[in-house]
C-alpha cells in the first residue's frame, strides 16, 4: 500500500480516493413518517436516488440519530442523549444555508445542546439555533516583537444582532452577513 500512497500516478490517486471514501462502502436509507397519521412521507438514500440536498439531509439525520442512540442511557425509552453537548467547529462554513438549517434542526430534534464555532458570515444561518454568542477576535501584531492579541466578549443573541446591524452600518461587516 505504501507505494500506492506515495505515488504521483492519477490511477493510484483514484484508487486511494475510492478506498478511503466511505460513501463507496455504505448505503444509508431512511424513511420519513408522519407519526400522527402513520403515513410515509418520503424515503431517502445516498445511493443516488435523491438530490444532493436530500442526501445531505439524510446524512445529517443519520449522524444525529447515531450520536443520540450511542449517547443515550440504555434504560432510556426516548433515546435522548445523556451527554447532549455537541461541538460543531465550522461545520457549516462550506455548506449552503438550507443544508445547515436542516442539520441544525436534526441535532435539535434529537436533543443535542449545540456549541457552534462559526465565522460572522454564518451568523444568519445559525442564529435561530443559538441563545448567546462568544465573540473572539484577534488583532494583528504591530511592531518588531509584537504578538497578536485575542479578545473575547459574550453577548446575548439580541445584543449580537444589534451589534451586527451597527457594524453593517459602519461597513465593517459584509452586507450578506
N, CA, C and O of each residue as an XYZ file, in Angstrom:
708
protein
N       0.815     -1.187      0.000
C       0.000      0.000      0.000
C       0.867      1.263      0.000
O       0.505      2.269     -0.610
N       1.999      1.207      0.678
C       2.845      2.397      0.792
C       3.250      2.963     -0.566
O       3.213      4.180     -0.746
N       3.643      2.109     -1.544
C       3.982      2.662     -2.857
C       2.795      3.371     -3.526
O       2.978      4.366     -4.226
N       1.588      2.857     -3.310
C       0.409      3.488     -3.917
C       0.156      4.853     -3.286
O      -0.124      5.819     -3.995
N       0.254      4.943     -1.946
C       0.010      6.219     -1.267
C       1.065      7.256     -1.636
O       0.767      8.450     -1.657
N       2.266      6.835     -1.920
C       3.331      7.765     -2.274
C       3.429      8.059     -3.757
O       4.274      8.846     -4.183
N       2.580      7.440     -4.535
C       2.644      7.561     -5.992
C       2.058      8.877     -6.493
O       1.158      9.447     -5.876
N       2.582      9.344     -7.616
C       2.044     10.532     -8.286
C       1.094     10.137     -9.421
O       0.541     11.006    -10.095
N       0.905      8.854     -9.632
C       0.063      8.360    -10.720
C      -1.401      8.714    -10.470
O      -1.900      8.562     -9.355
N      -2.083      9.184    -11.505
C      -3.506      9.529    -11.371
C      -4.342      8.280    -11.104
O      -5.355      8.356    -10.409
N      -3.931      7.128    -11.649
C      -4.644      5.879    -11.395
C      -4.542      5.498     -9.923
O      -5.538      5.118     -9.308
N      -3.325      5.601     -9.350
C      -3.147      5.303     -7.930
C      -3.932      6.291     -7.069
O      -4.532      5.907     -6.064
N      -3.926      7.554     -7.464
C      -4.674      8.566     -6.719
C      -6.168      8.239     -6.734
O      -6.845      8.395     -5.718
N      -6.679      7.791     -7.871
C      -8.080      7.405     -7.995
C      -8.397      6.210     -7.100
O      -9.447      6.174     -6.457
N      -7.487      5.229     -7.057
C      -7.675      4.050     -6.191
C      -7.707      4.446     -4.725
O      -8.513      3.923     -3.955
N      -6.838      5.364     -4.335
C      -6.784      5.825     -2.950
C      -8.101      6.504     -2.577
O      -8.684      6.209     -1.534
N      -8.564      7.411     -3.430
C      -9.819      8.108     -3.152
C     -10.972      7.121     -3.042
O     -11.814      7.246     -2.154
N     -11.014      6.149     -3.932
C     -12.076      5.155     -3.902
C     -12.030      4.333     -2.608
O     -13.069      4.044     -2.015
N     -10.836      3.964     -2.181
C     -10.689      3.145     -0.977
C     -11.041      3.919      0.292
O     -11.575      3.340      1.238
N     -10.753      5.205      0.323
C     -10.960      5.992      1.535
C     -12.327      6.659      1.615
O     -12.707      7.131      2.687
N     -13.059      6.713      0.542
C     -14.355      7.388      0.527
C     -15.427      6.436      1.052
O     -15.791      5.470      0.380
N     -15.939      6.718      2.274
C     -16.913      5.825      2.903
C     -18.222      5.757      2.127
O     -18.983      4.802      2.284
N     -18.493      6.758      1.293
C     -19.727      6.722      0.502
C     -19.731      5.533     -0.456
O     -20.791      5.096     -0.904
N     -18.538      5.008     -0.771
C     -18.446      3.849     -1.645
C     -18.599      2.536     -0.886
O     -18.657      1.472     -1.502
N     -18.664      2.596      0.422
C     -18.701      1.384      1.241
C     -20.026      1.166      1.957
O     -20.356      0.033      2.309
N     -20.800      2.243      2.181
C     -22.022      2.135      2.962
C     -23.195      2.739      2.198
O     -23.041      3.690      1.431
N     -24.352      2.169      2.424
C     -25.582      2.732      1.893
C     -26.457      3.107      3.085
O     -26.678      2.300      3.987
N     -26.947      4.333      3.073
C     -27.827      4.807      4.123
C     -29.215      4.978      3.538
O     -29.386      5.610      2.496
N     -30.198      4.417      4.206
C     -31.582      4.559      3.793
C     -32.395      5.043      4.983
O     -32.148      4.667      6.129
N     -33.364      5.883      4.680
C     -34.164      6.473      5.745
C     -35.576      6.688      5.217
O     -35.772      6.945      4.029
N     -36.533      6.584      6.088
C     -37.924      6.870      5.721
C     -38.461      7.940      6.657
O     -38.290      7.855      7.873
N     -39.112      8.950      6.084
C     -39.766      9.995      6.877
C     -41.227      9.611      7.018
O     -41.904      9.335      6.028
N     -41.709      9.593      8.255
C     -43.080      9.207      8.537
C     -43.817     10.340      9.232
O     -43.235     11.060     10.043
N     -45.078     10.496      8.920
C     -45.964     11.366      9.670
C     -46.509     10.501     10.797
O     -47.362      9.644     10.570
N     -46.015     10.726     12.014
C     -46.392      9.845     13.120
C     -47.852     10.012     13.518
O     -48.455      9.091     14.069
N     -48.426     11.186     13.243
C     -49.835     11.399     13.582
C     -50.749     10.504     12.733
O     -51.735      9.959     13.230
N     -50.404     10.362     11.446
C     -51.236      9.569     10.524
C     -50.640      8.210     10.204
O     -51.275      7.396      9.533
N     -49.435      7.959     10.675
C     -48.701      6.738     10.353
C     -48.579      6.555      8.837
O     -48.758      5.459      8.307
N     -48.266      7.679      8.149
C     -48.103      7.653      6.696
C     -46.664      7.960      6.309
O     -46.003      8.799      6.920
N     -46.197      7.268      5.289
C     -44.866      7.503      4.758
C     -44.868      8.809      3.969
O     -45.686      8.992      3.067
N     -43.946      9.722      4.311
C     -43.837     10.994      3.598
C     -42.912     10.840      2.405
O     -43.289     11.150      1.275
N     -41.687     10.355      2.659
C     -40.735     10.114      1.563
C     -39.587      9.263      2.100
O     -39.390      9.133      3.308
N     -38.847      8.696      1.170
C     -37.661      7.918      1.534
C     -36.422      8.656      1.049
O     -36.472      9.435      0.097
N     -35.318      8.395      1.720
C     -34.034      8.997      1.360
C     -33.004      7.875      1.253
O     -33.067      6.881      1.976
N     -32.067      8.053      0.344
C     -30.981      7.100      0.193
C     -29.762      7.833     -0.350
O     -29.896      8.767     -1.141
N     -28.587      7.415      0.069
C     -27.379      8.018     -0.501
C     -26.923      7.260     -1.739
O     -25.832      7.509     -2.252
N     -27.744      6.344     -2.218
C     -27.386      5.528     -3.385
C     -27.648      6.242     -4.706
O     -27.518      5.637     -5.770
N     -28.013      7.513     -4.653
C     -28.184      8.269     -5.881
C     -29.623      8.476     -6.305
O     -29.872      9.104     -7.334
N     -30.577      7.966     -5.543
C     -31.986      8.124     -5.894
C     -32.482      9.546     -5.654
O     -33.407     10.000     -6.329
N     -31.885     10.243     -4.712
C     -32.349     11.566     -4.311
C     -31.364     12.646     -4.715
O     -30.225     12.363     -5.088
N     -31.817     13.885     -4.636
C     -30.955     15.013     -4.973
C     -29.845     15.164     -3.939
O     -29.885     14.540     -2.879
N     -28.865     15.986     -4.251
C     -27.764     16.230     -3.321
C     -28.250     16.785     -1.999
O     -27.753     16.403     -0.940
N     -29.232     17.699     -2.057
C     -29.789     18.270     -0.830
C     -30.484     17.229      0.024
O     -30.356     17.238      1.248
N     -31.225     16.327     -0.620
C     -31.903     15.268      0.125
C     -30.889     14.294      0.733
O     -31.101     13.781      1.832
N     -29.789     14.042      0.019
C     -28.750     13.168      0.559
C     -28.060     13.832      1.748
O     -27.727     13.161      2.724
N     -27.841     15.156      1.671
C     -27.236     15.865      2.801
C     -28.147     15.801      4.019
O     -27.679     15.611      5.141
N     -29.448     15.960      3.798
C     -30.414     15.876      4.896
C     -30.362     14.487      5.532
O     -30.378     14.353      6.756
N     -30.299     13.464      4.693
C     -30.200     12.093      5.189
C     -28.957     11.925      6.060
O     -29.024     11.346      7.144
N     -27.830     12.431      5.583
C     -26.593     12.286      6.350
C     -26.679     13.006      7.696
O     -26.212     12.485      8.709
N     -27.269     14.191      7.711
C     -27.416     14.935      8.966
C     -28.284     14.142      9.948
O     -27.947     14.035     11.127
N     -29.401     13.586      9.461
C     -30.268     12.801     10.330
C     -29.580     11.524     10.803
O     -29.704     11.151     11.969
N     -28.865     10.858      9.918
C     -28.145      9.636     10.307
C     -27.099      9.940     11.378
O     -26.974      9.208     12.360
N     -26.353     11.021     11.180
C     -25.338     11.395     12.169
C     -25.984     11.742     13.498
O     -25.554     11.251     14.542
N     -27.012     12.585     13.473
C     -27.691     12.972     14.716
C     -28.313     11.757     15.401
O     -28.211     11.606     16.618
N     -28.951     10.900     14.624
C     -29.576      9.707     15.193
C     -28.562      8.745     15.783
O     -28.774      8.206     16.869
N     -27.466      8.526     15.078
C     -26.428      7.609     15.570
C     -25.789      8.144     16.851
O     -25.577      7.394     17.803
N     -25.483      9.440     16.871
C     -24.914     10.024     18.078
C     -25.896      9.955     19.244
O     -25.516      9.613     20.364
N     -27.153     10.282     18.976
C     -28.173     10.249     20.014
C     -28.330      8.831     20.581
O     -28.386      8.646     21.797
N     -28.399      7.856     19.707
C     -28.552      6.462     20.134
C     -27.360      6.007     20.970
O     -27.532      5.356     22.000
N     -26.146      6.351     20.524
C     -24.949      5.908     21.232
C     -24.682      6.677     22.518
O     -23.969      6.181     23.390
N     -25.237      7.873     22.655
C     -25.036      8.673     23.869
C     -26.214      8.590     24.825
O     -26.197      9.229     25.877
N     -27.237      7.816     24.482
C     -28.418      7.663     25.335
C     -28.165      6.614     26.410
O     -27.326      5.726     26.254
N     -28.894      6.736     27.480
C     -28.838      5.744     28.541
C     -29.526      4.473     28.041
O     -30.571      4.559     27.396
N     -28.962      3.296     28.325
C     -29.608      2.045     27.895
C     -31.018      1.881     28.465
O     -31.853      1.200     27.870
N     -31.286      2.504     29.619
C     -32.604      2.403     30.245
C     -33.599      3.408     29.668
O     -34.790      3.340     29.973
N     -33.133      4.322     28.853
C     -33.982      5.383     28.311
C     -34.889      4.858     27.216
O     -34.457      4.103     26.345
N     -36.146      5.262     27.265
C     -37.096      4.848     26.234
C     -37.087      5.797     25.040
O     -37.509      5.426     23.945
N     -36.605      7.024     25.252
C     -36.687      8.023     24.183
C     -35.389      8.200     23.395
O     -35.356      8.970     22.435
N     -34.327      7.505     23.780
C     -33.017      7.593     23.115
C     -32.446      9.011     23.087
O     -31.626      9.325     22.224
N     -32.862      9.864     24.010
C     -32.262     11.201     24.107
C     -30.880     11.032     24.724
O     -30.702     10.230     25.640
N     -29.898     11.785     24.223
C     -28.541     11.632     24.749
C     -28.428     12.086     26.206
O     -29.001     13.104     26.595
N     -27.687     11.322     27.002
C     -27.417     11.694     28.384
C     -26.441     12.869     28.382
O     -26.639     13.849     29.101
N     -25.412     12.769     27.592
C     -24.459     13.861     27.394
C     -24.850     14.519     26.086
O     -24.586     13.977     25.012
N     -25.478     15.685     26.166
C     -26.097     16.273     24.982
C     -25.303     17.418     24.353
O     -25.737     17.978     23.346
N     -24.160     17.776     24.920
C     -23.383     18.862     24.335
C     -22.664     18.343     23.094
O     -21.963     17.332     23.139
N     -22.851     19.049     22.000
C     -22.233     18.661     20.740
C     -21.542     19.891     20.175
O     -22.186     20.912     19.936
N     -20.246     19.801     19.961
C     -19.486     20.936     19.437
C     -19.320     20.788     17.931
O     -18.821     19.775     17.441
N     -19.742     21.808     17.213
C     -19.638     21.832     15.762
C     -18.655     22.937     15.399
O     -18.984     24.119     15.500
N     -17.468     22.567     14.984
C     -16.399     23.534     14.703
C     -16.385     23.856     13.208
O     -15.880     23.074     12.402
N     -16.936     24.998     12.852
C     -17.034     25.469     11.473
C     -17.626     24.408     10.550
O     -17.233     24.279      9.390
N     -18.571     23.660     11.087
C     -19.201     22.577     10.349
C     -19.897     23.054      9.091
O     -19.930     22.342      8.087
N     -20.453     24.255      9.138
C     -21.260     24.727      8.015
C     -20.575     25.821      7.212
O     -21.239     26.565      6.490
N     -19.263     25.930      7.328
C     -18.553     27.005      6.630
C     -18.631     26.868      5.111
O     -18.575     27.873      4.401
N     -18.759     25.645      4.603
C     -18.823     25.449      3.148
C     -20.173     24.899      2.701
O     -20.335     24.504      1.546
N     -21.136     24.874      3.607
C     -22.456     24.339      3.280
C     -23.381     25.455      2.824
O     -23.183     26.630      3.132
N     -24.396     25.043      2.081
C     -25.400     26.050      1.754
C     -26.314     26.217      2.970
O     -26.449     25.293      3.771
N     -26.939     27.383      3.112
C     -27.758     27.664      4.296
C     -28.891     26.663      4.514
O     -29.220     26.354      5.659
N     -29.490     26.152      3.443
C     -30.591     25.200      3.588
C     -30.114     23.912      4.269
O     -30.774     23.407      5.177
N     -28.963     23.383      3.827
C     -28.441     22.177      4.463
C     -28.084     22.445      5.918
O     -28.394     21.639      6.795
N     -27.433     23.576      6.175
C     -27.043     23.910      7.547
C     -28.269     23.955      8.452
O     -28.232     23.435      9.568
N     -29.346     24.566      7.988
C     -30.563     24.633      8.796
C     -31.172     23.251      9.007
O     -31.646     22.949     10.103
N     -31.169     22.409      7.978
C     -31.700     21.054      8.125
C     -30.876     20.257      9.134
O     -31.432     19.531      9.958
N     -29.564     20.391      9.070
C     -28.698     19.673     10.011
C     -28.910     20.183     11.430
O     -29.000     19.389     12.366
N     -28.989     21.490     11.597
C     -29.215     22.058     12.925
C     -30.569     21.619     13.481
O     -30.685     21.326     14.671
N     -31.586     21.573     12.633
C     -32.905     21.087     13.063
C     -32.815     19.636     13.525
O     -33.416     19.255     14.529
N     -32.062     18.837     12.785
C     -31.916     17.423     13.151
C     -31.232     17.281     14.507
O     -31.695     16.517     15.353
N     -30.144     18.004     14.721
C     -29.442     17.908     16.004
C     -30.329     18.360     17.155
O     -30.315     17.749     18.224
N     -31.096     19.419     16.948
C     -32.001     19.899     17.996
C     -33.121     18.894     18.242
O     -33.483     18.635     19.389
N     -33.666     18.333     17.175
C     -34.751     17.353     17.286
C     -34.312     16.131     18.098
O     -35.104     15.547     18.838
N     -33.046     15.758     17.950
C     -32.529     14.595     18.674
C     -32.048     14.947     20.079
O     -31.497     14.094     20.774
N     -32.250     16.201     20.506
C     -31.992     16.571     21.895
C     -30.597     17.074     22.204
O     -30.198     17.059     23.368
N     -29.845     17.514     21.226
C     -28.497     17.994     21.483
C     -28.471     19.472     21.844
O     -29.250     20.271     21.325
N     -27.561     19.814     22.742
C     -27.261     21.206     23.042
C     -26.028     21.534     22.211
O     -24.972     20.927     22.390
N     -26.163     22.486     21.313
C     -25.109     22.762     20.349
C     -24.182     23.872     20.803
O     -24.620     24.919     21.280
N     -22.901     23.623     20.647
C     -21.869     24.644     20.796
C     -21.294     24.789     19.397
O     -20.639     23.880     18.886
N     -21.544     25.940     18.781
C     -21.198     26.118     17.372
C     -20.073     27.132     17.237
O     -20.185     28.265     17.706
N     -18.998     26.720     16.598
C     -17.905     27.623     16.260
C     -18.125     28.010     14.807
O     -18.146     27.156     13.920
N     -18.289     29.314     14.573
C     -18.593     29.766     13.214
C     -18.068     31.177     13.008
O     -17.831     31.921     13.959
N     -17.895     31.518     11.758
C     -17.492     32.876     11.413
C     -18.735     33.763     11.395
O     -19.860     33.264     11.371
N     -18.530     35.061     11.408
C     -19.641     36.003     11.377
C     -20.475     35.804     10.113
O     -21.681     36.048     10.125
N     -19.844     35.362      9.021
C     -20.559     35.160      7.769
C     -21.654     34.106      7.888
O     -22.615     34.140      7.119
N     -21.537     33.176      8.825
C     -22.541     32.128      9.004
C     -23.579     32.495     10.066
O     -24.445     31.680     10.382
N     -23.505     33.690     10.612
C     -24.375     34.082     11.722
C     -25.849     34.022     11.366
O     -26.653     33.575     12.184
N     -26.223     34.449     10.192
C     -27.631     34.468      9.803
C     -28.210     33.057      9.783
O     -29.350     32.850     10.197
N     -27.450     32.106      9.314
C     -27.923     30.717      9.213
C     -28.101     30.084     10.581
O     -29.099     29.403     10.817
N     -27.154     30.293     11.489
C     -27.202     29.611     12.783
C     -27.969     30.377     13.851
O     -28.280     29.818     14.903
N     -28.279     31.643     13.602
C     -28.905     32.497     14.610
C     -30.163     31.901     15.248
O     -30.305     32.009     16.466
N     -31.089     31.276     14.498
C     -32.290     30.727     15.143
C     -31.997     29.596     16.138
O     -32.877     29.221     16.913
N     -30.794     29.057     16.129
C     -30.470     27.905     16.962
C     -29.573     28.253     18.143
O     -29.126     27.359     18.863
N     -29.307     29.527     18.351
C     -28.397     29.915     19.426
C     -29.049     30.939     20.346
O     -29.895     31.728     19.926
N     -28.634     30.907     21.622
C     -29.154     31.841     22.624
C     -28.129     32.907     22.978
O     -28.484     34.038     23.310
N     -26.864     32.538     22.904
C     -25.816     33.503     23.246
C     -24.613     33.304     22.336
O     -24.454     32.267     21.693
N     -23.775     34.329     22.305
C     -22.631     34.351     21.407
C     -21.384     34.714     22.205
O     -21.398     35.635     23.021
N     -20.315     33.981     21.956
C     -19.000     34.360     22.480
C     -18.190     34.770     21.260
O     -17.875     33.948     20.400
N     -17.859     36.051     21.199
C     -17.113     36.571     20.051
C     -15.632     36.612     20.395
O     -15.234     37.152     21.427
N     -14.832     36.040     19.525
C     -13.382     36.046     19.695
C     -12.793     36.793     18.508
O     -13.095     36.487     17.354
N     -11.957     37.769     18.803
C     -11.301     38.499     17.716
C      -9.813     38.590     18.018
O      -9.385     38.480     19.167
N      -9.046     38.792     16.973
C      -7.595     38.839     17.108
C      -7.083     40.071     16.381
O      -7.453     40.335     15.237
N      -6.228     40.819     17.060
C      -5.596     41.961     16.410
C      -4.273     41.499     15.817
O      -3.607     40.620     16.364
N      -3.910     42.087     14.721
C      -2.652     41.739     14.076
C      -1.489     42.345     14.859
O      -1.622     43.429     15.426
N      -0.362     41.656     14.891
C       0.793     42.198     15.615
C       1.331     43.451     14.921
O       1.380     43.534     13.694
N       1.718     44.386     15.718
C       2.359     45.587     15.179
C       3.688     45.755     15.897
O       3.798     45.472     17.090
N       4.660     46.202     15.192
C       5.986     46.354     15.796
C       6.819     45.105     15.600
O       6.329     44.057     15.180
N       8.065     45.249     15.912
C       9.033     44.189     15.634
C       8.824     42.926     16.449
O       8.857     41.832     15.886
N       8.612     43.033     17.736
C       8.472     41.856     18.601
C       7.042     41.665     19.093
O       6.807     40.937     20.058
N       6.104     42.305     18.445
C       4.716     42.233     18.895
C       4.095     40.879     18.558
O       4.505     40.193     17.622
N       3.109     40.529     19.345
C       2.356     39.291     19.132
C       0.892     39.646     18.921
O       0.439     40.697     19.374
N       0.150     38.785     18.241
C      -1.285     39.046     18.103
C      -1.964     38.996     19.472
O      -1.537     38.254     20.356
N      -3.006     39.776     19.637
C      -3.738     39.808     20.899
C      -5.172     39.386     20.622
O      -5.830     39.918     19.728
N      -5.648     38.420     21.404
C      -7.026     37.948     21.261
C      -7.895     38.616     22.314
O      -7.462     38.849     23.442
N      -9.119     38.918     21.931
C     -10.082     39.448     22.896
C     -11.365     38.629     22.794
O     -11.691     38.095     21.733
N     -12.086     38.537     23.908
C     -13.299     37.726     23.986
C     -14.417     38.577     24.584
O     -14.194     39.313     25.545
N     -15.607     38.476     24.019
C     -16.782     39.170     24.542
C     -17.986     38.237     24.431
O     -18.155     37.544     23.428
N     -18.818     38.227     25.468
C     -20.025     37.399     25.474
C     -21.238     38.298     25.303
O     -21.343     39.341     25.949
N     -22.160     37.889     24.427
C     -23.366     38.666     24.135
C     -24.573     37.731     24.059
O     -24.437     36.556     23.719
N     -25.734     38.256     24.373
C     -26.968     37.517     24.082
C     -27.172     37.604     22.575
O     -26.517     38.401     21.903
N     -28.068     36.795     22.050
C     -28.282     36.820     20.608
C     -28.866     38.161     20.174
O     -28.545     38.642     19.087
N     -29.715     38.776     20.998
C     -30.279     40.086     20.617
C     -29.203     41.168     20.643
O     -29.199     42.052     19.786
N     -28.288     41.111     21.616
C     -27.172     42.069     21.639
C     -26.269     41.870     20.423
O     -25.793     42.837     19.827
N     -26.041     40.622     20.067
C     -25.209     40.327     18.908
C     -25.854     40.840     17.626
O     -25.177     41.406     16.767
N     -27.166     40.641     17.501
C     -27.892     41.117     16.321
C     -27.775     42.635     16.197
O     -27.540     43.160     15.109
N     -27.938     43.327     17.309
C     -27.798     44.794     17.296
C     -26.392     45.209     16.912
O     -26.211     46.151     16.140
N     -25.397     44.517     17.442
C     -24.004     44.816     17.124
C     -23.723     44.599     15.644
O     -23.015     45.392     15.023
N     -24.280     43.516     15.067
C     -24.095     43.260     13.629
C     -24.700     44.374     12.792
O     -24.095     44.816     11.816
N     -25.892     44.833     13.167
C     -26.535     45.931     12.441
C     -25.682     47.193     12.525
O     -25.508     47.906     11.537
N     -25.162     47.453     13.701
C     -24.306     48.625     13.913
C     -23.030     48.528     13.076
O     -22.609     49.505     12.457
N     -22.421     47.345     13.064
C     -21.195     47.137     12.292
C     -21.474     47.245     10.795
O     -20.665     47.786     10.042
N     -22.640     46.718     10.366
C     -23.019     46.802      8.964
C     -23.175     48.261      8.537
O     -22.785     48.651      7.436
N     -23.752     49.049      9.433
C     -23.944     50.471      9.135
C     -22.600     51.178      8.978
O     -22.481     52.137      8.215
N     -21.592     50.701      9.705
C     -20.247     51.288      9.610
C     -19.420     50.599      8.530
O     -18.236     50.896      8.369
N     -20.043     49.673      7.783
C     -19.407     48.941      6.702
C     -18.240     48.085      7.176
O     -17.255     47.932      6.454
N     -18.337     47.531      8.369
C     -17.280     46.657      8.876
C     -17.635     45.185      8.698
O     -16.802     44.309      8.930
N     -18.885     44.911      8.281
C     -19.322     43.549      8.036
C     -19.970     43.510      6.654
O     -20.765     44.393      6.330
N     -19.650     42.510      5.835
C     -20.270     42.437      4.506
C     -21.790     42.386      4.611
O     -22.323     41.802      5.554
N     -22.482     42.981      3.668
C     -23.939     43.061      3.666
C     -24.593     41.688      3.662
O     -25.717     41.546      4.144
N     -23.921     40.676      3.131
C     -24.513     39.333      3.047
C     -24.629     38.671      4.404
O     -25.311     37.654      4.524
N     -23.984     39.211      5.437
C     -23.981     38.581      6.757
C     -25.283     38.821      7.465
O     -25.466     38.364      8.593
